């Protein structure tokens, strides 16, 4: 049996005397043998004294109006550590809900404190709905722990949510995140465990058990910025961290001991802003997880994306991974990972002398 939702996560009943009932005001209410209330659906101005509770086939616990039959409360809107198929998350951008929307994005899930303690744990998963493209981040407190990667939700071989769709309604200024599968016979859900690992679990009817078919943290390369700034992580290499072409370890003694978090620094300064010398160029990387903290704008071509980057001395790299969307990085390049297939391509700005066989100059601009 899998527990996918707990009502009173932070207010447990200490014994087995718990009673779940519909109260006089029509709310779902959890109390102990002494009638002390430990949890309530707490719906105001909408509940009815003839309301009905129902557990749907999707796993959604709903409270229905006995008059209209409309849902007046549902557990899908009060998610804990599990995301079930059929969930719809509505985000009103005009109203800041501190429980779900904050500076880290829209909180989709929160981990348990431990495998046996469902109170709020260290980790949460947020969706950045404000960027032109979607991205998921697992936070450990106020520090990122795992990042899906831009576009990683939709088109990488290790995608986290193959059935996640983001829809914006400009009239109502709302976003909807839909989690569904076209194959209605498919049974699965996502679980954020107390270690911060996100699992995709599916039901195998033949063996009558749940199987893990995907997880966010499979290797150390999946941990956020494991190789530091301007480092590239490849789980198939030994050591797994290396510096990008044109860069070298910032603190060589730490790197030799397998501590790569200090990252890398540029070997040769860029020509931009200096008189004389040859034009900076770009080193092309393919099948990678794009770095964090990109800026976005629309372009007509990849050449325009390159031109904008070369015209800005702060620009360190660019990518043009999807249609008219161009991405540039003006700070450090962090949380990059090498994949065997899929991923995206990114162009790293280098001094001309560092290009060598990686030469990708701005000839397209001429």
FENCORJO-V126632 format. One record per backbone hydrogen bond with DSSP energy under -0.5 kcal/mol. NH is the residue of the N-H (numbers start at 1). CO is the residue of the C=O. If there is no record, write none. Layout:
# FENCORJO-V126632
nh:NH co:CO
nh:NH co:CO
This chain:
# FENCORJO-V126632
nh:4 co:2
nh:9 co:6
nh:9 co:7
nh:11 co:8
nh:19 co:31
nh:21 co:19
nh:21 co:29
nh:23 co:21
nh:23 co:27
nh:26 co:23
nh:29 co:21
nh:30 co:39
nh:31 co:19
nh:31 co:29
nh:32 co:36
nh:35 co:32
nh:37 co:35
nh:38 co:30
nh:39 co:30
nh:41 co:28
nh:44 co:42
nh:51 co:48
nh:52 co:64
nh:54 co:62
nh:56 co:54
nh:56 co:60
nh:59 co:56
nh:61 co:59
nh:62 co:54
nh:62 co:60
nh:63 co:73
nh:64 co:52
nh:64 co:62
nh:65 co:70
nh:69 co:65
nh:72 co:63
nh:73 co:63
nh:75 co:61
nh:77 co:74
nh:78 co:75
nh:83 co:190
nh:84 co:82
nh:85 co:188
nh:86 co:179
nh:87 co:84
nh:89 co:177
nh:90 co:88
nh:91 co:175
nh:92 co:90
nh:93 co:91
nh:93 co:173
nh:95 co:92
nh:97 co:95
nh:98 co:96
nh:100 co:97
nh:101 co:97
nh:102 co:100
nh:102 co:105
nh:105 co:102
nh:106 co:127
nh:107 co:100
nh:107 co:105
nh:108 co:106
nh:108 co:125
nh:109 co:125
nh:110 co:80
nh:111 co:123
nh:112 co:192
nh:113 co:117
nh:113 co:119
nh:114 co:117
nh:117 co:114
nh:118 co:116
nh:121 co:111
nh:124 co:139
nh:125 co:109
nh:126 co:137
nh:127 co:106
nh:128 co:135
nh:129 co:127
nh:137 co:126
nh:138 co:146
nh:139 co:124
nh:139 co:137
nh:140 co:143
nh:141 co:122
nh:141 co:139
nh:142 co:140
nh:143 co:140
nh:145 co:138
nh:146 co:138
nh:148 co:136
nh:151 co:134
nh:152 co:149
nh:154 co:151
nh:155 co:151
nh:156 co:152
nh:159 co:156
nh:164 co:161
nh:165 co:178
nh:167 co:165
nh:167 co:176
nh:169 co:174
nh:170 co:168
nh:173 co:169
nh:174 co:169
nh:175 co:91
nh:176 co:167
nh:177 co:89
nh:178 co:165
nh:178 co:176
nh:179 co:87
nh:180 co:163
nh:180 co:178
nh:184 co:182
nh:186 co:183
nh:189 co:201
nh:190 co:83
nh:191 co:199
nh:192 co:81
nh:193 co:191
nh:193 co:197
nh:196 co:193
nh:199 co:191
nh:199 co:197
nh:200 co:214
nh:201 co:189
nh:201 co:199
nh:202 co:211
nh:203 co:187
nh:204 co:209
nh:205 co:203
nh:208 co:204
nh:209 co:204
nh:211 co:202
nh:213 co:200
nh:213 co:211
nh:214 co:200
nh:216 co:198
nh:218 co:216
nh:222 co:219
nh:223 co:220
nh:224 co:145
nh:226 co:223
nh:228 co:225
nh:230 co:333
nh:231 co:228
nh:232 co:242
nh:233 co:336
nh:234 co:240
nh:237 co:234
nh:242 co:232
nh:244 co:230
nh:247 co:244
nh:248 co:265
nh:250 co:263
nh:251 co:263
nh:254 co:251
nh:255 co:251
nh:256 co:252
nh:257 co:253
nh:257 co:254
nh:258 co:255
nh:259 co:254
nh:260 co:258
nh:263 co:260
nh:264 co:229
nh:265 co:248
nh:267 co:246
nh:268 co:246
nh:274 co:271
nh:281 co:350
nh:282 co:360
nh:283 co:348
nh:285 co:346
nh:288 co:344
nh:289 co:337
nh:290 co:288
nh:292 co:334
nh:295 co:328
nh:297 co:326
nh:299 co:324
nh:305 co:301
nh:306 co:302
nh:307 co:303
nh:308 co:304
nh:309 co:305
nh:310 co:306
nh:311 co:307
nh:312 co:309
nh:313 co:311
nh:315 co:312
nh:316 co:329
nh:317 co:329
nh:318 co:347
nh:319 co:327
nh:322 co:325
nh:325 co:322
nh:326 co:297
nh:326 co:324
nh:327 co:319
nh:328 co:295
nh:329 co:317
nh:334 co:332
nh:336 co:231
nh:337 co:289
nh:338 co:233
nh:339 co:287
nh:344 co:288
nh:346 co:285
nh:347 co:318
nh:348 co:283
nh:348 co:346
nh:349 co:316
nh:350 co:281
nh:354 co:351
nh:355 co:352
nh:356 co:352
nh:358 co:355
nh:359 co:356
nh:363 co:361
nh:364 co:361
nh:365 co:362
nh:366 co:363
